[in-house]
Amino acid sequence: NAPTKLGRMLRTRDHVVVLEIFDTLKEDTRQNLRVMANFDSFIYPITGKWKGRTRVIAHDLSCGGIAFFCDYPLEDGEEFEVVIPITEHPVILHAQVIRHRLSKSKIPLYAAKFLNMVDDEEAFVREAVFGLQIQNHNKHRETASTSFNL
């Protein structure tokens, strides 16, 4: 029940992450850290008029939802199940499309929120999000040091 904080990661060592807090966020502000993600997955319809499964490519992931590219047309409000394969144990989560837009490649980018998550599912996704953040941070550091050493 603590207020959501905005900050940045200062350093990591083993399983310890040190953060610097900048600000307290308002209630209408995004409440979950969103990190870039790039993995293939599948979605399965719950309320849609389609059957079977459809391939998606993740764009970003948070503990509250996922953004993904999908060339099959989905409706705002449509519910589906999505496989999150990058968690310790892959999980299938119930989600709902909240908005979509065309990307530069003309394939729609969908934003969806997770629904009815249980504690174990949330813990797996949270661990995956922080793992992605550390990977992205390390890639950024490697790129910066490589370009600096040219």
Secondary structure as GFF3:
##gff-version 3
##sequence-region A 1 150
A	DSSP	beta_strand	5	13	.	.	.	ID=ss1
A	DSSP	beta_strand	16	24	.	.	.	ID=ss2
A	DSSP	beta_strand	35	36	.	.	.	ID=ss3
A	DSSP	beta_strand	40	45	.	.	.	ID=ss4
A	DSSP	beta_strand	54	61	.	.	.	ID=ss5
A	DSSP	beta_strand	65	69	.	.	.	ID=ss6
A	DSSP	beta_strand	79	84	.	.	.	ID=ss7
A	DSSP	beta_strand	91	102	.	.	.	ID=ss8
A	DSSP	beta_strand	108	114	.	.	.	ID=ss9
A	DSSP	alpha_helix	119	148	.	.	.	ID=ss10
###
